[in-house]
């Protein structure tokens, strides 16, 4: 059934349109394991509402709603989080994060720094000395003992940072301040997963690799996203906040005249992932924000997949990839994209290989001097639908503006499909208000 569109005529009606029914909540039937906090007043067993985006297609997304009492866990550190996943396996489970979980931590959950992973004689000073372009040159990627030591150190961190999420899981934050710092949640090769009400911060790479052949000047390349959906289906990511936390790129040093980049993406959906709904999240102050499809050469796994819905999310002061799309039928509506003074802005939507993006009913708030023609970026010849979008309060034809401003990269209208899995569509003029009130961790009613 097509979604209705809310056209408010007065403040009372605006707020009526803003009241959101995202999920069907079933009262919790069990308390947490001893020592845990109280239940979530019903959100623990919430399931994705019928018709709410692609994750509602071909079945439903229920996560751990059917968990038995012995498969409900409250965790407060990385070891407890992993133990909960291992204990339940693929059985329905509810895992509740209470407080702050550090990915880079010891067995007791105490945060550790990068020095703890260094092995085989690696130090950053030695690495910089070994691969300084003045001596190493710019024609070959690093190799030899110090690169081997960097790679070995990176493997030690990887074992701590990556946390695999099993099938049939609801991972939910307790209250308004549940946080995961420095961990990369991997939803990899599984199905039926719900992630809600968590602030994901600063998933950083202690050991970026220098590549002097990357571009004209070379670049530092890093690993890890805050959240990755890889080859999985029926995933609902709702009311979370993604950021670099206290380690913004702007505060990082430069080596070899290039930013020492310790962050990769915030949230990627790749490698045959399918049937994903991303709703009411905040993604802010980051460079490479979101990939949907990570390679033009991944057609064997990605063709016919990567069906993703993005709605009522806030993308604030991000540089690019919000998202960049390859192959997938992506429905992006009722999102608010903000680029203000002082932020770096490359583009919002990246139009990639064989993508079928529908971008409708969105709001864009751009600061003075930001070029509206850069909202869209053409990477490949792929038609898209971009209608009823508003830029700084005015309805704007994004394709026409792009084609006029970037005449060498003409885009074609018409994605070739019409989304139907929408529970509601709000007027773009009210999207900033609705998203501002509702999006992000700590803002689920009843949490």
C-alpha positions as CSV (number, residue, x, y, z in Angstrom):
1,X,0.0,0.0,0.0
2,X,1.5,3.4,-0.9
3,X,2.3,5.6,2.0
4,X,0.3,8.7,2.8
5,X,1.9,12.1,2.7
6,X,1.4,14.4,5.7
7,X,0.6,18.0,4.5
8,X,0.4,20.0,7.7
9,X,-1.5,23.3,7.7
10,X,-1.0,24.4,11.3
11,X,1.4,23.7,14.1
12,X,-0.9,21.2,15.7
13,X,-1.1,19.3,12.5
14,X,2.6,19.5,12.1
15,X,3.1,17.8,15.4
16,X,0.5,15.3,14.5
17,X,2.5,14.3,11.4
18,X,5.6,14.2,13.6
19,X,4.2,11.5,15.9
20,X,5.9,8.4,14.7
21,X,4.9,4.8,14.9
22,X,8.1,3.0,14.0
23,X,7.6,-0.4,15.4
24,X,5.1,-2.7,17.0
25,X,6.3,-3.1,20.6
26,X,5.5,-6.2,22.7
27,X,6.0,-6.0,26.5
28,X,9.2,-7.6,27.7
29,X,8.6,-11.1,29.1
30,X,11.8,-11.4,31.2
31,X,14.3,-9.4,33.1
32,X,18.0,-9.2,32.4
33,X,20.5,-11.6,33.9
34,X,21.4,-10.8,37.5
35,X,23.2,-7.5,37.8
36,X,21.6,-5.9,34.8
37,X,19.5,-2.8,34.6
38,X,15.7,-2.8,34.3
39,X,14.0,-3.6,31.1
40,X,13.4,-1.1,28.3
41,X,9.7,-0.5,29.0
42,X,8.8,-2.5,25.8
43,X,11.4,-1.5,23.3
44,X,13.5,-4.7,23.9
45,X,11.0,-6.8,21.9
46,X,10.1,-4.2,19.3
47,X,9.9,-5.5,15.7
48,X,10.0,-3.6,12.4
49,X,6.5,-2.4,11.4
50,X,4.8,-3.9,8.4
51,X,5.8,-2.0,5.3
52,X,8.6,0.0,6.9
53,X,11.2,-0.1,4.1
54,X,13.0,-2.9,2.4
55,X,13.7,-4.9,5.6
56,X,9.9,-5.5,5.8
57,X,9.9,-7.3,2.4
58,X,10.0,-11.0,1.8
59,X,9.1,-11.8,5.4
60,X,9.8,-9.6,8.4
61,X,12.6,-8.4,10.7
62,X,12.0,-9.3,14.3
63,X,15.5,-9.7,15.7
64,X,15.4,-11.3,19.1
65,X,11.8,-10.5,19.9
66,X,11.1,-14.2,20.5
67,X,14.0,-14.6,23.0
68,X,13.4,-16.9,26.0
69,X,14.3,-15.6,29.5
70,X,17.7,-17.3,29.4
71,X,18.6,-15.5,26.2
72,X,18.2,-11.9,27.5
73,X,21.5,-10.3,28.5
74,X,22.6,-7.0,29.8
75,X,26.3,-6.2,29.1
76,X,28.6,-3.4,30.0
77,X,31.9,-4.3,28.4
78,X,33.3,-5.9,25.2
79,X,33.9,-9.4,26.8
80,X,30.4,-9.6,28.1
81,X,29.0,-8.5,24.7
82,X,30.9,-11.2,22.9
83,X,30.1,-13.8,25.6
84,X,26.3,-13.0,25.1
85,X,26.5,-13.6,21.4
86,X,28.5,-16.8,21.8
87,X,26.2,-18.1,24.5
88,X,23.0,-17.7,22.5
89,X,24.4,-18.4,19.0
90,X,21.7,-18.0,16.4
91,X,18.8,-18.5,18.9
92,X,16.6,-15.4,19.3
93,X,18.4,-13.1,21.8
94,X,18.1,-9.6,23.3
95,X,21.4,-8.1,24.2
96,X,21.1,-4.8,26.1
97,X,24.1,-2.4,26.3
98,X,24.2,-0.6,29.7
99,X,26.8,2.2,29.8
100,X,29.9,2.3,27.6
101,X,31.5,-0.6,25.8
102,X,35.1,0.0,24.6
103,X,36.3,-2.1,21.7
104,X,39.9,-1.4,22.5
105,X,39.9,-2.8,26.1
106,X,41.4,-5.5,28.2
107,X,39.6,-8.5,29.6
108,X,38.1,-6.4,32.4
109,X,36.8,-3.8,30.0
110,X,39.4,-1.2,30.8
111,X,40.3,0.9,27.8
112,X,43.8,0.4,26.3
113,X,45.7,2.5,23.8
114,X,47.5,1.7,20.6
115,X,50.7,0.8,22.3
116,X,49.1,-2.4,23.6
117,X,48.9,-3.8,20.1
118,X,52.4,-2.9,18.8
119,X,54.5,-5.9,18.0
120,X,57.6,-7.0,16.1
121,X,59.3,-3.7,16.8
122,X,56.6,-1.4,15.3
123,X,56.5,2.2,16.3
124,X,55.0,5.1,14.3
125,X,58.3,7.0,14.4
126,X,60.1,4.0,12.9
127,X,57.4,3.6,10.2
128,X,57.6,7.2,9.3
129,X,61.3,7.0,9.0
130,X,61.2,3.9,6.8
131,X,58.7,5.2,4.3
132,X,59.4,8.9,4.1
133,X,58.9,9.7,0.4
134,X,62.2,11.6,0.5
135,X,63.9,8.2,0.9
136,X,61.4,5.6,0.0
137,X,60.0,7.4,-3.0
138,X,56.5,7.5,-4.4
139,X,56.5,4.6,-6.9
140,X,55.9,1.6,-4.6
141,X,53.7,0.8,-1.6
142,X,55.6,0.1,1.6
143,X,57.1,-3.3,2.0
144,X,59.8,-4.9,4.2
145,X,60.2,-5.5,8.0
146,X,58.5,-2.3,9.3
147,X,55.4,-2.8,7.0
148,X,55.3,-6.4,8.1
149,X,55.4,-5.2,11.7
150,X,52.6,-2.7,11.1
151,X,50.4,-5.4,9.5
152,X,51.1,-7.7,12.4
153,X,50.1,-5.0,14.9
154,X,47.0,-4.2,12.9
155,X,45.9,-7.9,13.1
156,X,46.1,-7.8,16.9
157,X,43.9,-4.7,17.0
158,X,41.5,-6.2,14.4
159,X,40.9,-9.2,16.7
160,X,39.7,-6.8,19.4
161,X,37.8,-4.2,17.4
162,X,35.7,-6.5,15.2
163,X,32.7,-7.9,17.0
164,X,30.5,-10.3,15.0
165,X,26.7,-10.1,15.5
166,X,24.8,-13.4,15.1
167,X,21.4,-14.0,13.4
168,X,18.2,-13.3,15.3
169,X,19.6,-10.6,17.5
170,X,18.2,-7.4,18.9
171,X,21.1,-5.2,20.1
172,X,19.6,-2.3,22.0
173,X,20.9,0.4,24.3
174,X,19.6,0.9,27.8
175,X,18.3,4.3,28.5
176,X,19.7,7.4,26.8
177,X,23.5,7.0,27.0
178,X,24.4,3.6,25.8
179,X,27.6,3.9,23.9
180,X,30.1,1.8,21.9
181,X,33.5,3.3,21.4
182,X,36.2,2.0,19.2
183,X,34.5,-1.2,18.1
184,X,33.3,-2.3,14.7
185,X,30.0,-4.2,14.8
186,X,30.0,-6.8,12.0
187,X,26.7,-8.0,10.8
188,X,28.3,-10.5,8.4
189,X,26.6,-13.4,6.6
190,X,23.6,-13.5,9.0
191,X,19.9,-12.5,9.0
192,X,17.2,-10.9,11.1
193,X,19.1,-8.3,13.2
194,X,17.9,-5.2,14.9
195,X,20.3,-2.5,16.2
196,X,18.7,0.4,18.1
197,X,19.4,3.2,20.6
198,X,23.2,3.1,20.6
199,X,25.8,5.9,20.1
200,X,28.6,4.4,18.0
201,X,31.8,6.5,18.3
202,X,35.4,6.6,17.1
203,X,36.1,3.3,15.5
204,X,39.7,4.1,14.8
205,X,42.6,2.3,13.2
206,X,45.8,2.4,15.3
207,X,47.9,1.4,12.3
208,X,46.9,3.2,9.1
209,X,48.9,2.2,6.0
210,X,50.8,4.8,3.9
211,X,50.3,4.4,0.2
212,X,52.4,6.9,-1.8
213,X,50.8,5.7,-5.0
214,X,47.2,6.6,-3.9
215,X,46.4,9.7,-5.9
216,X,48.8,12.4,-6.8
217,X,50.2,13.0,-3.3
218,X,49.6,9.6,-1.6
219,X,47.2,8.9,1.3
220,X,46.9,7.2,4.7
221,X,44.4,4.4,4.4
222,X,42.6,3.0,7.5
223,X,40.3,0.1,8.3
224,X,37.0,-0.2,10.3
225,X,33.6,1.2,10.2
226,X,31.4,1.7,13.2
227,X,28.8,-0.7,11.7
228,X,29.0,-3.0,8.7
229,X,26.2,-5.0,7.1
230,X,28.1,-7.5,4.9
231,X,26.2,-10.3,3.0
232,X,23.3,-10.2,5.5
233,X,19.6,-9.7,5.0
234,X,16.7,-8.4,7.0
235,X,18.5,-5.8,9.1
236,X,16.8,-2.8,10.8
237,X,19.1,-0.1,12.1
238,X,17.1,2.5,14.0
239,X,17.6,5.5,16.3
240,X,21.4,5.3,16.6
241,X,24.1,8.0,16.5
242,X,27.3,7.5,14.5
243,X,30.3,9.8,14.8
244,X,34.0,10.1,15.3
245,X,33.4,11.0,19.0
246,X,36.4,12.8,20.6
247,X,38.8,12.0,17.7
248,X,37.6,14.1,14.7
249,X,39.7,14.0,11.6
250,X,40.2,17.8,11.9
251,X,42.2,17.1,15.1
252,X,44.6,14.6,13.6
253,X,48.2,15.2,12.6
254,X,49.6,15.3,9.1
255,X,52.5,13.1,8.0
256,X,54.1,13.4,4.6
257,X,51.8,16.4,4.2
258,X,48.7,14.2,4.3
259,X,46.1,13.7,7.0
260,X,46.9,10.8,9.2
261,X,43.5,9.2,8.6
262,X,42.4,6.8,11.3
263,X,38.8,6.5,10.3
264,X,37.2,4.7,7.4
265,X,33.4,4.8,7.0
266,X,30.7,5.2,9.6
267,X,28.2,2.6,8.4
268,X,28.5,0.5,5.2
269,X,26.1,-2.0,3.5
270,X,28.1,-4.2,1.1
271,X,28.8,-7.5,-0.5
272,X,25.4,-8.9,-1.3
273,X,23.7,-7.4,1.8
274,X,19.9,-7.0,1.2
275,X,16.6,-5.9,2.7
276,X,17.9,-3.2,5.1
277,X,15.9,-0.4,6.7
278,X,17.9,2.5,8.2
279,X,15.6,4.9,10.1
280,X,15.9,7.8,12.5
281,X,19.7,7.7,12.9
282,X,22.2,10.6,13.1
283,X,25.4,10.3,11.1
284,X,27.6,13.4,11.7
285,X,30.9,15.1,11.2
286,X,32.7,12.4,9.2
287,X,34.4,12.1,5.8
288,X,33.5,8.8,4.0
289,X,30.1,8.3,5.6
290,X,28.1,5.4,4.0
291,X,28.7,3.0,1.1
292,X,25.9,0.9,-0.3
293,X,28.0,-1.4,-2.5
294,X,31.8,-1.1,-2.2
295,X,33.0,-2.1,-5.7
296,X,32.1,-1.7,-9.3
297,X,33.4,-5.2,-9.8
298,X,31.1,-6.8,-7.3
299,X,28.2,-7.5,-9.6
300,X,28.3,-11.3,-9.0
301,X,27.3,-10.7,-5.4
302,X,25.5,-7.4,-5.5
303,X,23.3,-7.5,-8.6
304,X,19.7,-7.9,-7.5
305,X,20.7,-7.2,-3.9
306,X,21.5,-4.0,-1.9
307,X,17.9,-3.1,-1.5
308,X,18.0,-0.5,1.2
309,X,15.6,2.1,2.6
310,X,16.9,5.3,4.3
311,X,14.3,7.5,6.0
312,X,14.2,10.2,8.7
313,X,17.9,10.2,9.2
314,X,20.1,13.2,9.9
315,X,23.3,13.5,7.9
316,X,25.1,16.5,9.6
317,X,28.3,18.0,8.3
318,X,29.5,14.9,6.4
319,X,31.9,15.3,3.5
320,X,30.6,12.6,1.1
321,X,28.9,9.2,0.6
322,X,25.5,10.0,2.2
323,X,25.3,7.4,0.6
324,X,27.3,6.4,-2.4
325,X,25.3,3.7,-4.2
326,X,26.2,0.9,-6.5
327,X,23.8,-1.7,-7.9
328,X,21.1,-1.4,-5.3
329,X,17.5,-0.2,-5.4
330,X,17.9,2.4,-2.7
331,X,14.9,4.4,-1.4
332,X,16.1,7.6,0.4
333,X,13.2,9.8,1.6
334,X,12.5,12.2,4.4
335,X,16.1,12.6,5.4
336,X,17.7,15.9,6.4
337,X,21.1,16.7,5.1
338,X,22.9,19.6,6.8
339,X,26.2,21.2,5.6
340,X,27.0,24.3,7.7
341,X,29.8,26.8,7.8
342,X,33.1,25.3,8.7
343,X,32.3,21.9,7.4
344,X,33.9,20.2,4.4
345,X,31.4,19.2,1.7
346,X,32.1,17.1,-1.3
347,X,28.7,15.7,-2.2
348,X,25.7,13.9,-0.8
349,X,24.4,11.2,-3.1
350,X,27.0,9.3,-5.1
351,X,25.5,7.8,-8.3
352,X,27.5,4.6,-8.9
353,X,27.6,1.6,-11.1
354,X,24.2,0.1,-12.0
355,X,22.5,1.9,-9.1
356,X,18.8,2.7,-9.0
357,X,18.5,5.4,-6.5
358,X,15.2,7.1,-5.6
359,X,15.8,10.3,-3.6
360,X,12.5,12.0,-2.8
361,X,10.9,14.3,-0.2
362,X,14.3,15.1,1.5
363,X,15.4,18.4,3.0
364,X,18.8,20.0,2.5
365,X,20.1,22.8,4.7
366,X,23.3,24.3,3.1
367,X,25.3,27.1,4.5
368,X,26.3,30.1,2.4
369,X,28.7,29.3,-0.4
370,X,27.8,25.6,-0.7
371,X,27.1,24.6,-4.3
372,X,23.8,22.9,-4.8
373,X,25.1,21.3,-7.9
374,X,27.3,19.1,-5.7
375,X,24.4,17.4,-3.9
376,X,24.5,14.8,-6.6
377,X,27.8,13.3,-7.8
378,X,28.0,11.1,-11.0
379,X,30.4,8.2,-10.8
380,X,28.7,6.0,-13.4
381,X,26.0,6.2,-16.0
382,X,23.0,5.2,-13.8
383,X,19.6,7.0,-14.0
384,X,18.0,8.1,-10.7
385,X,14.7,9.6,-9.5
386,X,15.0,12.8,-7.5
387,X,11.7,14.6,-7.0
388,X,10.1,16.8,-4.4
389,X,13.4,17.7,-2.6
390,X,13.8,21.0,-0.8
391,X,17.0,23.0,-0.5
392,X,17.0,25.8,2.1
393,X,13.2,25.7,2.1
394,X,12.7,25.8,-1.6
395,X,11.6,23.0,-3.8
396,X,14.6,22.1,-6.1
397,X,15.1,19.9,-9.1
398,X,18.4,18.3,-8.0
399,X,19.1,16.7,-11.4
400,X,18.5,19.9,-13.3
401,X,20.7,21.9,-10.9
402,X,23.4,19.3,-11.1
403,X,23.4,19.1,-14.9
404,X,23.5,22.9,-15.2
405,X,26.3,23.2,-12.7
406,X,28.4,20.2,-13.9
407,X,27.7,20.1,-17.6
408,X,30.4,17.5,-18.2
409,X,28.7,14.9,-16.0
410,X,25.1,14.8,-17.1
411,X,22.7,12.7,-15.0
412,X,19.5,11.0,-16.4
413,X,16.2,11.0,-14.6
414,X,14.2,7.8,-14.0
415,X,15.4,5.1,-11.7
416,X,13.0,2.6,-13.3
417,X,11.1,1.5,-10.2
418,X,8.7,3.0,-7.7
419,X,9.0,2.4,-3.9
420,X,6.0,1.2,-2.1
421,X,7.4,0.1,1.3
422,X,6.8,3.4,3.2
423,X,4.7,3.7,6.3
424,X,4.4,7.5,6.0
425,X,5.9,10.3,4.0
426,X,6.2,13.7,5.6
427,X,6.3,17.0,3.7
428,X,10.0,18.0,3.2
429,X,9.4,21.4,4.8
430,X,8.7,19.6,8.1
431,X,11.4,17.0,7.8
432,X,14.0,19.2,9.7
433,X,11.7,19.6,12.6
434,X,10.6,15.9,12.7
435,X,14.1,14.5,12.3
436,X,15.6,17.1,14.7
437,X,13.1,15.9,17.4
438,X,13.2,12.2,16.8
439,X,16.5,11.0,15.2
440,X,19.4,9.6,17.1
441,X,20.3,7.5,20.1
442,X,18.3,8.2,23.3
443,X,15.2,9.4,21.5
444,X,13.1,6.3,21.2
445,X,9.9,6.9,23.1
446,X,9.9,4.8,26.3
447,X,13.6,4.1,26.2
